[in-house]
Amino acid sequence: MRVRSLSLFENTMRSSTRRLVLFGILVAGSIFATDGARAQATTAAEPQWFPVPTILPLGAKLAVLSGDPFNPGEFTIEFAMPDGYTLPPHTNPAREHALIKSGSLRVGLGNKIDRKKSIVLATGDTATTPAGVAHWSIAEGESHIVVTYSTGPFGIAYMSKRDEPGSHSFPFSY
């Protein structure tokens, strides 16, 4: 597996990749501990897909692979994004670790999308973004991305009010 990293977080990504590989093996058909006293079995069955919630731009779908995004604790989501799907600059309250399952994803850091200061992650690549760090992404081709968040509940804060889905009344651009 080749790993490309955003240079600022190269060391974090390498160690996180090892952890994600182990986590992926467990999720793909093994048993993982939910706490010290219980274990939960998982299967490689086809996930149940839903449209993304209204706090994200419309057009993508998601499936919860493990955990509960509405409550405290680690959880993993798979996103299915059409070509060109853009997640504007934003921050998350928890660390997120992404694995490109298929397709490719252009990613960058900062409060504005700047393709000159971005990299393209391909199938098998990973990226980790610490909590509170502004970042963005654009799907290049139909892409499936598996994202593990260090803790729930899920949250997102857009860098620009203009980028917030549903925050404008029609017709805002006239």
Backbone bond lengths (Angstrom), bond angles and torsions (degrees), N, CA, C in turn:
res aa  C-N    CA-C-N  psi(-1)  N-CA   C-N-CA  omega(-1)  CA-C   N-CA-C  phi
1 M - - - 1.440 - - 1.526 107.89 -
2 R 1.319 117.84 128.89 1.450 118.50 176.73 1.521 108.46 -93.78
3 V 1.302 115.96 145.52 1.452 121.65 -177.28 1.509 108.68 -122.81
4 R 1.307 115.93 121.78 1.460 121.11 172.94 1.511 106.50 -106.76
5 S 1.317 116.62 145.25 1.450 117.35 -177.08 1.513 110.73 -134.19
6 L 1.316 115.40 156.57 1.449 121.45 167.77 1.522 104.05 -75.43
7 S 1.312 117.71 122.51 1.460 121.51 -167.38 1.521 113.03 -51.85
8 L 1.291 118.33 -32.13 1.454 121.57 -178.40 1.523 111.97 -63.70
9 F 1.331 117.80 -26.19 1.450 120.63 -173.85 1.527 112.53 -122.42
10 E 1.335 118.36 25.80 1.457 122.40 -173.66 1.526 113.11 -56.13
11 N 1.318 117.44 -48.96 1.464 119.34 -177.84 1.519 111.92 -65.77
12 T 1.323 117.77 -39.95 1.449 121.57 178.39 1.519 110.21 -61.14
13 M 1.338 116.63 -41.93 1.454 120.56 -177.20 1.519 111.54 -66.29
14 R 1.326 118.22 -38.49 1.463 119.78 -179.20 1.514 111.31 -63.40
15 S 1.335 116.95 -45.37 1.462 118.38 179.91 1.524 110.46 -71.30
16 S 1.330 117.40 -34.40 1.458 120.05 178.23 1.511 111.45 -68.31
17 T 1.320 117.85 -31.86 1.464 120.65 178.91 1.514 110.21 -61.91
18 R 1.333 117.05 -43.29 1.463 119.90 178.65 1.525 110.57 -60.51
19 R 1.333 115.83 -42.26 1.454 119.36 179.73 1.527 111.12 -66.49
20 L 1.355 117.32 -40.13 1.455 120.09 -179.24 1.520 111.03 -67.28
21 V 1.330 118.10 -37.59 1.461 120.17 177.81 1.524 109.31 -60.03
22 L 1.325 117.00 -46.70 1.459 120.44 177.88 1.529 110.29 -61.01
23 F 1.325 116.78 -44.98 1.456 120.88 179.73 1.522 110.53 -61.78
24 G 1.329 117.30 -43.01 1.465 121.59 179.94 1.512 111.91 -61.46
25 I 1.315 116.69 -40.82 1.467 120.44 178.18 1.525 109.70 -61.44
26 L 1.315 115.94 -42.93 1.457 119.81 -179.32 1.524 111.71 -66.08
27 V 1.324 117.20 -43.68 1.460 121.23 -178.17 1.520 110.92 -68.41
28 A 1.330 117.51 -34.60 1.463 121.16 -173.34 1.515 113.91 -69.95
29 G 1.294 119.63 -4.11 1.451 116.57 176.62 1.504 114.00 157.88
30 S 1.306 117.53 15.76 1.444 120.75 -178.35 1.520 109.09 -112.74
31 I 1.323 116.33 -157.17 1.457 122.21 179.33 1.519 107.77 -120.44
32 F 1.342 116.22 137.10 1.457 118.52 176.42 1.521 109.43 -130.13
33 A 1.311 115.55 150.37 1.465 121.28 -176.83 1.512 110.24 -79.85
34 T 1.328 117.31 132.14 1.454 121.19 173.89 1.523 110.41 -94.55
35 D 1.302 117.90 -24.53 1.457 123.66 169.56 1.526 106.54 -161.84
36 G 1.308 117.19 -176.75 1.449 119.78 -175.45 1.522 114.26 -64.95
37 A 1.319 118.97 -24.16 1.452 121.11 -173.57 1.525 114.60 -102.61
38 R 1.333 118.47 -18.59 1.455 120.33 -174.80 1.521 110.63 -127.14
39 A 1.295 115.79 157.48 1.460 122.14 172.44 1.513 107.59 -131.49
40 Q 1.340 115.80 151.84 1.456 120.64 -179.33 1.524 108.21 -124.35
41 A 1.312 117.00 129.89 1.458 121.14 178.43 1.519 109.34 -86.18
42 T 1.320 117.05 142.20 1.455 122.14 176.01 1.513 108.42 -126.96
43 T 1.310 116.11 159.07 1.455 120.95 177.27 1.513 109.22 -127.30
44 A 1.305 115.43 167.80 1.459 120.60 179.15 1.520 110.94 -90.58
45 A 1.328 118.26 25.28 1.465 122.72 179.57 1.534 110.07 -61.89
46 E 1.307 115.08 156.47 1.465 121.08 178.03 1.528 109.01 -59.73
47 P 1.338 117.87 128.39 1.472 119.56 -179.44 1.528 111.06 -69.63
48 Q 1.324 115.84 159.70 1.463 121.94 176.39 1.523 108.00 -89.40
49 W 1.326 117.05 121.99 1.466 122.98 -174.36 1.523 111.45 -96.66
50 F 1.349 115.08 143.64 1.461 123.17 177.60 1.528 108.47 -136.34
51 P 1.344 117.99 153.10 1.468 118.93 170.78 1.526 108.74 -62.41
52 V 1.342 117.31 149.27 1.463 119.26 178.53 1.529 109.35 -62.69
53 P 1.338 117.14 151.50 1.469 119.77 177.92 1.529 110.13 -66.46
54 T 1.318 115.37 163.19 1.467 120.87 -174.70 1.525 113.87 -67.15
55 I 1.325 119.29 -8.20 1.466 119.90 175.43 1.530 111.40 -79.25
56 L 1.348 116.91 -6.96 1.463 122.15 176.83 1.526 108.79 -114.96
57 P 1.344 117.59 155.60 1.463 119.50 177.05 1.533 110.62 -58.90
58 L 1.326 115.79 139.93 1.461 121.10 -179.45 1.524 111.00 -66.33
59 G 1.329 116.02 156.35 1.453 120.89 173.96 1.509 114.92 117.87
60 A 1.319 117.75 -22.79 1.464 120.90 179.48 1.523 108.88 -99.82
61 K 1.331 115.25 167.67 1.461 121.94 174.28 1.515 107.87 -124.65
62 L 1.332 115.88 160.32 1.461 119.68 177.10 1.509 110.46 -140.90
63 A 1.325 113.94 156.55 1.461 122.43 174.37 1.519 106.93 -136.62
64 V 1.325 117.11 133.30 1.460 121.61 176.37 1.526 106.74 -83.87
65 L 1.331 116.43 118.59 1.463 121.42 -178.47 1.518 112.62 -90.77
66 S 1.338 116.86 -33.86 1.463 120.62 177.91 1.515 109.46 -159.22
67 G 1.310 115.73 156.62 1.458 120.86 178.47 1.520 112.04 75.34
68 D 1.330 115.47 -167.92 1.459 122.83 -177.51 1.527 108.80 -136.91
69 P 1.344 117.98 109.59 1.468 120.13 -177.47 1.530 114.28 -65.82
70 F 1.332 118.14 -10.26 1.456 121.12 -178.09 1.521 113.21 -94.74
71 N 1.336 116.90 -7.22 1.461 120.70 -175.95 1.524 111.18 -130.24
72 P 1.339 117.20 165.01 1.463 120.14 177.60 1.524 111.48 -59.01
73 G 1.315 115.90 148.10 1.461 121.77 178.26 1.519 111.38 120.13
74 E 1.325 114.97 159.12 1.459 120.51 179.40 1.527 110.60 -67.25
75 F 1.327 116.28 144.63 1.459 120.49 175.73 1.521 109.31 -147.62
76 T 1.337 115.67 157.79 1.458 122.02 -178.30 1.521 109.16 -128.96
77 I 1.330 114.99 132.77 1.467 123.09 -179.41 1.521 108.17 -125.15
78 E 1.328 116.91 143.94 1.458 120.82 169.89 1.525 107.48 -108.32
79 F 1.318 115.86 130.51 1.461 122.02 177.04 1.521 108.82 -106.22
80 A 1.318 116.81 134.70 1.460 122.99 171.76 1.526 106.06 -109.08
81 M 1.335 116.24 115.08 1.457 120.88 -173.77 1.526 111.11 -118.17
82 P 1.329 117.14 133.54 1.457 119.19 175.21 1.530 110.03 -73.88
83 D 1.320 116.20 163.24 1.457 121.75 176.68 1.530 109.83 -52.77
84 G 1.312 116.72 131.94 1.460 121.95 177.51 1.518 115.25 85.98
85 Y 1.324 118.27 -5.04 1.466 120.15 179.84 1.525 108.44 -58.94
86 T 1.313 115.68 126.12 1.463 121.63 -175.03 1.517 110.47 -118.30
87 L 1.309 114.86 128.53 1.451 121.57 171.33 1.528 105.34 -105.67
88 P 1.346 117.40 105.85 1.460 121.07 -174.49 1.526 112.52 -61.13
89 P 1.332 116.72 166.60 1.468 119.86 178.73 1.531 111.44 -50.74
90 H 1.341 114.12 131.50 1.466 120.54 -176.32 1.519 109.52 -159.45
91 T 1.312 114.88 170.87 1.462 121.52 171.52 1.522 107.76 -125.44
92 N 1.321 115.12 160.88 1.464 121.88 174.24 1.524 107.66 -124.26
93 P 1.333 117.81 149.38 1.462 120.14 -179.47 1.527 113.61 -75.63
94 A 1.338 117.07 -6.20 1.464 121.11 -179.27 1.529 109.27 -132.35
95 R 1.328 115.67 157.95 1.466 120.57 175.29 1.519 107.77 -62.72
96 E 1.347 116.08 140.34 1.452 119.62 174.23 1.521 109.49 -125.17
97 H 1.321 114.12 141.41 1.465 120.77 179.66 1.522 106.99 -125.91
98 A 1.331 115.99 121.55 1.464 121.10 -176.08 1.520 110.79 -110.67
99 L 1.324 115.37 139.76 1.456 124.00 173.58 1.521 106.94 -120.53
100 I 1.322 116.99 125.86 1.456 120.70 178.15 1.524 107.30 -80.58
101 K 1.319 116.64 107.93 1.465 122.00 -177.86 1.527 110.83 -79.83
102 S 1.338 116.88 -39.18 1.457 121.98 175.09 1.523 108.49 -157.78
103 G 1.329 115.44 155.14 1.455 120.02 -178.74 1.515 111.27 82.58
104 S 1.325 115.96 -157.45 1.461 120.28 177.69 1.519 109.35 -146.04
105 L 1.322 114.35 156.27 1.455 121.56 -175.12 1.525 108.63 -137.86
106 R 1.338 115.73 122.46 1.468 120.92 173.53 1.520 106.98 -83.05
107 V 1.326 117.17 127.62 1.462 121.67 -177.84 1.522 110.67 -130.13
108 G 1.320 114.18 152.78 1.456 119.49 177.38 1.514 110.73 -157.41
109 L 1.320 114.39 164.75 1.456 121.79 177.73 1.518 109.08 -106.12
110 G 1.327 116.49 152.51 1.453 120.63 173.70 1.515 113.51 119.57
111 N 1.325 113.89 172.70 1.461 122.61 -175.81 1.519 113.94 -81.52
112 K 1.335 117.63 -9.57 1.465 122.29 -179.56 1.521 109.15 -136.22
113 I 1.328 116.00 149.77 1.463 120.33 176.18 1.524 107.96 -73.93
114 D 1.322 116.03 122.71 1.461 122.42 177.96 1.530 107.45 -136.02
115 R 1.322 116.38 99.02 1.463 120.97 -176.03 1.533 112.24 -61.05
116 K 1.330 117.70 -27.13 1.469 120.80 179.53 1.529 111.60 -67.99
117 K 1.329 117.06 -23.78 1.459 121.58 -178.87 1.529 110.52 -111.37
118 S 1.317 115.94 38.88 1.462 120.76 -178.33 1.517 110.12 -127.99
119 I 1.318 115.27 170.21 1.457 120.88 172.81 1.519 108.00 -131.16
120 V 1.322 116.37 159.27 1.453 120.96 176.49 1.523 107.75 -106.69
121 L 1.329 115.03 122.59 1.461 121.52 176.51 1.525 108.01 -94.30
122 A 1.320 116.75 132.48 1.465 122.74 -179.49 1.526 110.00 -107.85
123 T 1.318 116.01 173.88 1.461 121.68 179.56 1.533 110.73 -47.74
124 G 1.332 115.78 128.26 1.457 122.16 -179.81 1.517 114.20 93.61
125 D 1.327 118.18 -16.99 1.467 121.09 178.83 1.527 110.41 -75.71
126 T 1.324 116.03 159.10 1.456 121.97 178.34 1.526 110.39 -132.42
127 A 1.321 115.45 160.06 1.464 122.01 173.47 1.521 107.83 -149.47
128 T 1.314 116.34 142.34 1.461 122.36 176.90 1.520 108.78 -123.83
129 T 1.318 115.84 132.67 1.454 120.83 177.61 1.525 108.20 -121.93
130 P 1.338 117.33 123.15 1.466 119.77 177.63 1.529 111.61 -65.27
131 A 1.305 116.62 157.10 1.465 122.01 176.54 1.523 109.44 -55.86
132 G 1.328 116.02 139.28 1.456 121.56 174.91 1.515 116.37 81.09
133 V 1.337 119.17 -0.02 1.468 122.04 -179.83 1.528 108.78 -93.82
134 A 1.329 116.68 125.33 1.468 121.68 -179.43 1.526 110.03 -68.92
135 H 1.343 115.76 132.90 1.454 122.00 179.59 1.526 109.17 -153.40
136 W 1.341 116.57 168.23 1.461 122.21 -179.19 1.524 108.90 -150.66
137 S 1.350 116.14 167.02 1.459 119.39 178.36 1.525 110.87 -153.97
138 I 1.339 114.39 153.70 1.462 122.23 176.52 1.528 107.37 -137.52
139 A 1.334 117.20 125.42 1.466 121.26 176.94 1.530 108.75 -72.68
140 E 1.331 115.51 131.75 1.460 120.90 175.78 1.515 106.74 -113.04
141 G 1.324 115.81 98.59 1.447 121.81 -169.38 1.515 107.83 87.78
142 E 1.338 116.64 165.90 1.458 119.74 176.98 1.524 108.23 -63.24
143 S 1.323 117.20 128.58 1.464 121.34 -172.73 1.516 111.73 -133.55
144 H 1.339 115.11 145.92 1.462 122.43 172.60 1.522 107.23 -118.83
145 I 1.329 115.37 124.15 1.460 122.14 -175.99 1.526 108.21 -123.58
146 V 1.337 117.25 128.21 1.463 121.97 176.04 1.520 107.23 -100.69
147 V 1.331 115.86 121.19 1.467 120.76 -176.54 1.523 109.58 -120.36
148 T 1.337 115.57 127.79 1.458 122.03 175.09 1.526 108.18 -108.19
149 Y 1.314 116.29 126.85 1.460 122.38 177.80 1.522 108.04 -102.66
150 S 1.336 116.26 139.61 1.453 120.23 -175.60 1.518 112.89 -67.15
151 T 1.313 117.86 -26.55 1.456 120.32 177.18 1.522 110.64 -161.86
152 G 1.308 115.88 150.31 1.460 122.17 175.78 1.514 108.81 -98.55
153 P 1.294 117.87 177.57 1.449 125.66 -2.17 1.529 111.96 -75.31
154 F 1.347 115.58 159.02 1.457 121.72 -179.98 1.518 109.66 -61.87
155 G 1.314 115.96 141.21 1.456 121.43 175.56 1.514 110.21 -150.33
156 I 1.317 116.43 155.15 1.457 121.90 177.78 1.517 108.56 -149.45
157 A 1.329 116.77 138.01 1.466 122.47 177.09 1.524 107.39 -127.93
158 Y 1.331 116.25 116.11 1.464 121.09 -179.78 1.519 110.48 -78.07
159 M 1.324 116.06 145.17 1.461 121.67 -177.92 1.516 111.49 -72.58
160 S 1.323 117.46 -26.25 1.455 122.07 179.50 1.522 109.21 -125.30
161 K 1.299 116.05 132.35 1.466 121.11 177.05 1.529 110.13 -56.25
162 R 1.306 116.78 -33.56 1.463 122.15 -178.91 1.539 111.85 -63.36
163 D 1.326 117.84 -26.88 1.465 122.09 -178.84 1.524 113.64 -83.77
164 E 1.319 118.02 -11.15 1.459 120.58 -177.21 1.520 110.24 -69.62
165 P 1.331 117.88 122.59 1.467 120.09 178.73 1.522 110.92 -60.62
166 G 1.330 116.11 138.19 1.459 121.07 175.85 1.519 114.60 72.18
167 S 1.339 117.61 9.39 1.464 118.79 -175.98 1.524 112.75 -90.57
168 H 1.330 118.03 1.46 1.457 120.91 -176.68 1.512 110.61 -120.13
169 S 1.319 116.16 146.07 1.453 118.97 175.20 1.523 108.17 -92.59
170 F 1.318 116.26 146.34 1.466 120.49 179.85 1.519 108.71 -73.85
171 P 1.291 119.27 144.13 1.467 128.03 -13.04 1.514 109.46 -96.21
172 F 1.334 118.20 105.40 1.465 121.90 -174.15 1.512 113.22 -66.76
173 S 1.326 119.28 -24.29 1.467 120.03 -174.11 1.525 112.94 -91.54
174 Y 1.334 118.61 -2.24 1.474 119.24 -178.67 1.497 111.80 -91.58
